[in-house]
Amino acid sequence: MTATALSEDLFYWEMVDRNIGVYSYEEQEKLKHSRVAVCGLGGVGGYEAILCARMGIGSVTGIDFDSFEVSNINRQMLATTGTIDQPKAETMREMLESINPGMQVRSHQAQVDEDNARELLAGHDVILEAVDDMPTRVIIHRTARELGIPSVGMSGSPPTRGFVSTFLPDGVRYEDALNLPEPGRRLTDSALRQRIANIKKKRAWYSVELGAPPEWAHAYCEGKASWIITPVRAHLLSLFSFHEVVQLLTGRDPLAAAPKGIVIDLSQPHPVAVLDAPPGGWDYATL
């Protein structure tokens, strides 16, 4: 039966039929009327947006300033030979509408920053953060808290590590949980912004201790190489982040409300664990 042959409501409930039993009709109804913002539509965020559509979340806003390039194809579910040079946000909109024609999809070709964060993020039930730039991560989570909206954050590092945590408006602040410098200070301060951005260089060199190539870390820190990421790591981060979103929207407890974190390391015998923060909080340089 095609989507055009069914009413919008019948299509929706047939589409999500296999969810029922894991989630109740009442919980699925909550998802149907939920609004999620996805910041960053690359390897993690693009897949998260697709998962929102397939799970039956009623409204998704996708935000990304970038366009696709060939190197995205290894992990980004929205990247194909047909979308090279196309804006990620518009590609997301077309893909989600093709999956679930009844959902409301908004796309913004923009980068979240101090001057537009409130406008872009207001009015959502949960915010998914899936951006590469660390100062932008701070702005997203800080703004979500100011708006009273839960946010789910992630980070991933070579060779096969990842971290996911949920930040509740009345819980631990993102900047405090991750021991970031000068929490609460606006990132219009270029020196502070650079200090936060430089933490990712420390993450690169810590990754070398765990097996990443030192020549890559050197090139990355000089701005001559991109961050290493495989489809497995990107998709694991997407899946665990998205699971946190569904828990929140259905009224269930998230697995890892901060300061807890979902820690992924595929080099370990137990590759996924929900852990309490270590004494003094997480060290972002080692995540």
N, C-alpha and C positions, 0 to 999 in steps of 0.2 A: 504494500500500500504506500503510495507516494504522499509527500507532505501536502501537495496541492489537493489531494483527494480527501483529506481529513480536515475537520475544523481545527483551529489553532489549539483549542483545549484538548481535543482528542489526540492530536499529534503529540502534544506535550506529555500526556500521561502514558501514551504508548512508548514514547522515547525513553522515559525514566522508569519504565515498568520493572526493570531488573534491579533498580535501587531498592525497591520496596521489599522489606524483610531485613535488610541491613539498616535501613532508615524507615520510619513509619510514614504513613500518608501525611500526618500532621507535620512531621519534620520536613518532608519533601515540599509541602505547601509553604513552609517558611523559606526554603531555598528558592522557590518560584517567585517569591516577592522580595528577595534580597538584592542588594546593590553592592557590587565589589569593584574597587579600583585596582588596576594592575599597573604599577609604575615600572617601566622597562619591559620590552617585548622581545627580548632575545632568547637565549637558550633556556633560561628559567621562566621568565615572564610570559613568553609566547606560548609555552606549553601550559602554564597556569591558566591563561585565558581560554585555551582550548578545553581544558578540564572544566572550567566554569560552564562553558556551553554544554558539554556532554553531561554534566551532573545535573543540569536543569536550573542553574542560578539565573534569575530573571533579568538582571541588568548588569552589564559589565562596561566599565570605562577603561580603555587602554591608552597609556601615555608613553610616548617615545619620540625623541627628536630625530632618530637615525633612519637610514635606509639600508636595505640588505646588500651584502657583498658575498663573494664566492666563499670566503673562509667561514661564513656563518652556517653553511649547509651541513657541516659535520654534526651539529647539535640542535639547531634552531628549527622547530617544527613548522614554522611559518616560512622558512627559507627554502626556495626551490630554484631551479634554473629559470623559471618563469617570473620570479619575484625579485631577481637581482636588480638593484638600483631603484626598487619601489619602496615607498615609505612603509616602515614597519606598522605604524598605527593604522593606516588605511588597509593594508593587507590583512591585519587582524580583524578589522571590521567585516571585510568581505568573507573571510573564512568562518567567523562565528555566525554570521547570518546564514551561511550555507549549511551549517550544522543544525542550528535551531532558529528557524525563521521567525519565531514568535518572541525571541528575546530582544531586549532593548540594548543596543550597542552604541557606545559613543567612542570616538577616537580623537586624540589630540596629538598632533605632531609638535611636541614641545618637550623641553627639559624642565623638570620640577626644580624650582629655586625659591629663594626667599620672597621674591616679588609676586609669584603666582601660585604658591603651594596651597594656600587656603582656598582659592577659587577652584583649583583643579580637584581638590580632595574632599571638599565639603559635600555633605549629602549622601555619603556612602555608609554602609554598615561595617565593612572591613576593608582595610587597605593592605595590599600585597606589595612588598618592596622587593624588586628584582633588578636593581641597577648596579653598575660596576663602580661608579664614582662614590667614594666614601663620604665626602661632605654632603652629597645629595642624599645619601642614606640617612644622615643625621637630620637633615631638613624634613624629610618625609616622616620619620617617626616622631620628631618633635611636633610637627604640625598636626599629625593624627592625634597625639595626646591632647594638644590644645583644643581640638575639635571634639574631643570625647569619643574618638573612634579607635577600636583595637587595630593594631597593625602587626603584620607578620614579617619578620626579617630573616635574611639568610646571608651566608657567605660561603665561598668554596675556594679551596686551595689545592695545588698539586701536592702529591700525585693524585690521590683519590679521596680527599677529605671535604667535609661539609659541615655546616652548622645552621640550625634553624631555631628561632625562638619567637614567642608571641608576647607582644607588649600591650598590656591592658592600660586603659586611661588612668586607673587608680592604682596601678602597680609600679614596678620598678621602671625608672626611665631608661630608655635605650642607651643614652650616654653614660649613665651610671653603671648599668649592667656590664658594659664593655670597656669601662675605664677610659673613656675618651677625654681629651683635655678640655678644660673650661666648659663644662656642661651648661647649657642655657644661653651661652653667648652667641649672638647672631653671627652667621657666617658671611656677612658682608665684610668682615675683617679678613683681608687676604692672607695675612700671616698665620692666623689660626686655621684658615681653610687649608693652607699648605701643610701645616703640622698634621692635620687629620689625614690629608691625602698621602702623606709620607708613610703612614702606618702600613699602607699596602706594600711599600718597598720592603719594610721589615718582614711582612708576610712572605714576600718572595724569597728572601734569604733564609727564613725559617724553613720554607719548603725545600730548599737545597739540603738542609740537614736530614730531610726525610726522603731524599732521592730525586728531587728535581734537578735538572742540569744547571750547574753554576753559570755556564755561559748564557743560558736563558735569563737567569735572574739579573745578571749584569746588563744584558741588553734591555730587559724590561725597565730597570731603574734608570737607564739612559733614554728611555722613550723610543727605543728601536725595536721592541718586540711587544706583542700582545700577551695578555694573561692566558696561561695554558688551561684549557678546559675540554673535557671529553663529553660525549652524549650521556654516558652513564652517570657521571657526577651531576651534570645539569639536570637530568631528569629525576634523579633521586631528590635533589633539592626542591624541584617543582612539586613532586608528589607529597613529600612531607610538609612542605609549606601549605599546599592546598588542603591537605588533611586537617591542618590546624584551622583553616578557614571554615571548612564544613562543620567541624566541631563547634566553633563559635556561633555560626549561623543557625545551627539546629538546637542551640542551648545546652550542648554538652561541654564538658571541660576540655580545654586544649591539653595536649600531651605535655607541652613545655611552655607554660606561662613563665615569663622571666621572673627570677633569674635562672630558671631551669633552661636547658637547651637540649635539642636533639643533635647528637654528635655522630657524624658519619666518618668512618675511616675503613675503607675496603681492604686495607692491608692487615687488619686485625681479625682474630678468630670470631669476635662478636662485632660485626661491622657497623651496627646501629645501636645506640644506647641513649636513653633519656637520663640526663645527669643533672645533679645540682651544680650550681656554680662553685668553683673552688673558692677557698678562703680569699677574700679580697676582690672577688669577681673574676670575670673572664678577661684574658689578655688577648685583645683583638689581633695582635701580631702573630699569635700562634693558632688562630682559627682558619 
